[in-house]
Amino acid sequence: MKPDPKDPLAVWADQALRQLPARRAPATLAPRVLAASARQKASAWHQRPWLDWPRHFQLLSLALFAGLVGAVVWFLAPHADAVSLANAKQSLAQTEGLRTVSIAVDVLSTLGSAMVMVLRSAHLWVIASACGAMAFLWCSCVGLGAACWRLAGDFR
């Protein structure tokens, strides 16, 4: 990689680094790397990454995982119909600590209903204009932030 000829610091650093002698690797580096590689290959199959396991153990572990997921779904599915909104509201009313959560859910539900009503009553061009304005403002903020980052850092 050649330094930028307009940048005197880069030229000076390049010249200084080129004057340094080439360093040789220590004589013990290659034997240490080979010994570490041999230790890793000699380790038990279950101590290595999953992709290095023998194929039959990979398939067996995959089948066990799929069975576990299936068992969880099998045991939880019958209870899914027991949970209803009425039961949830009743248990929420019995719990005093969650009263603020109930209020927040009611407020957010009301705001959501109001938003749906406004969107249904507004014309398509109003909604499209609002979405376009939000997209323009978001892009402006991203662009302005990128410009400030570029100016502040003076990156090349």
C-alpha positions as a printed Julia matrix, in Angstrom:
156×3 Matrix{Float64}:
   0.0     0.0    0.0
   1.44    3.31  -1.02
   1.04    6.39   1.18
  -0.85    9.44   0.02
   1.84   11.77  -1.44
  -0.13   14.8   -0.19
   0.07   13.65   3.43
   3.59   14.32   4.8
   2.96   12.29   7.96
   2.03    9.22   5.92
   5.12    9.64   3.73
   7.38   10.02   6.77
   5.82    6.98   8.53
   6.16    4.9    5.37
   9.85    5.79   5.02
  10.54    5.12   8.7
   8.82    1.74   8.59
  10.62    0.7    5.4
  14.0     1.4    7.05
  13.3    -1.09   9.84
  14.86   -4.55   9.37
  12.55   -7.47   8.65
  11.82   -9.52  11.77
  12.04  -13.28  11.71
   9.61  -15.5   13.55
  10.96  -17.18  16.7
  12.38  -20.65  16.14
   9.86  -22.1   18.58
   6.8   -20.71  16.78
   6.34  -23.48  14.22
   6.71  -26.36  16.74
   4.26  -24.64  19.13
   1.66  -24.16  16.37
   2.03  -27.77  15.21
   1.73  -29.05  18.8
  -1.43  -26.98  19.37
  -2.92  -28.29  16.13
  -2.11  -31.87  17.13
  -3.68  -31.34  20.57
  -6.84  -29.99  18.97
  -7.09  -32.93  16.56
  -6.45  -35.4   19.4
  -9.26  -33.97  21.55
 -12.48  -35.91  21.96
 -15.21  -35.36  19.36
 -17.59  -33.77  21.88
 -14.99  -31.15  22.84
 -14.7   -29.86  19.29
 -17.12  -27.52  17.48
 -20.43  -29.1   16.44
 -19.57  -28.91  12.73
 -16.48  -31.05  13.39
 -18.5   -33.82  15.06
 -18.98  -37.12  13.18
 -22.08  -37.01  10.95
 -24.01  -39.68  12.85
 -23.6   -37.72  16.11
 -24.67  -34.52  14.38
 -27.82  -36.24  13.08
 -28.5   -37.77  16.48
 -28.14  -34.43  18.28
 -30.34  -32.76  15.66
 -33.01  -35.44  16.14
 -32.84  -35.04  19.93
 -33.2   -31.27  19.63
 -36.16  -31.62  17.25
 -37.74  -34.11  19.68
 -37.27  -31.7   22.56
 -38.88  -28.85  20.61
 -41.71  -31.17  19.56
 -42.3   -32.26  23.16
 -42.45  -28.67  24.35
 -44.97  -27.79  21.62
 -46.96  -30.99  22.3
 -47.31  -30.3   26.02
 -48.0   -26.57  25.68
 -50.48  -26.71  22.78
 -53.44  -28.16  24.76
 -53.18  -25.33  27.27
 -53.17  -22.56  24.66
 -56.97  -22.51  24.4
 -57.34  -22.15  28.19
 -55.82  -18.67  28.03
 -58.4   -16.1   27.05
 -58.76  -12.37  27.33
 -61.39  -12.71  30.06
 -59.12  -14.93  32.15
 -56.23  -12.56  31.63
 -58.29   -9.53  32.7
 -59.61  -11.38  35.76
 -56.15  -12.43  36.91
 -54.86   -8.93  36.18
 -57.63   -7.42  38.32
 -56.68   -9.74  41.2
 -53.07   -8.66  41.11
 -52.53   -5.2   42.61
 -48.9    -4.92  41.48
 -49.91   -5.13  37.83
 -52.62   -2.47  38.02
 -50.42    0.12  36.28
 -49.8    -2.34  33.47
 -53.55   -2.69  33.01
 -53.92    1.09  32.84
 -51.1     1.35  30.32
 -52.64   -1.39  28.17
 -56.0     0.39  28.25
 -54.41    3.72  27.28
 -52.42    2.14  24.46
 -55.5     0.27  23.26
 -57.48    3.53  23.17
 -54.68    5.31  21.32
 -54.44    2.44  18.84
 -58.19    2.55  18.21
 -58.01    6.31  17.68
 -55.11    5.86  15.24
 -57.06    3.25  13.28
 -60.09    5.55  13.16
 -57.98    8.47  11.92
 -56.31    6.31   9.27
 -59.66    4.99   8.05
 -61.19    8.45   7.8
 -58.18   10.17   6.18
 -57.75   10.21   2.44
 -54.97    8.18   0.88
 -53.06   11.26  -0.25
 -52.97   12.58   3.34
 -51.52    9.32   4.63
 -49.03    9.15   1.74
 -47.99   12.76   2.33
 -47.46   12.13   6.06
 -45.4     9.0    5.35
 -43.38   10.89   2.75
 -42.74   13.75   5.14
 -41.59   11.32   7.85
 -39.3     9.55   5.38
 -37.86   12.88   4.22
 -37.22   14.01   7.8
 -35.61   10.67   8.69
 -33.34   10.81   5.62
 -32.47   14.41   6.44
 -31.46   13.48   9.97
 -29.35   10.56   8.73
 -27.71   12.74   6.08
 -27.09   15.59   8.49
 -25.62   13.17  11.03
 -23.33   11.64   8.41
 -22.19   15.09   7.29
 -21.45   16.15  10.87
 -19.55   12.91  11.47
 -17.54   13.47   8.33
 -16.74   17.1    9.2
 -15.96   16.42  12.84
 -13.65   13.51  12.16
 -12.09   14.8    8.96
 -11.97   11.21   7.67
 -10.47   10.52   4.26
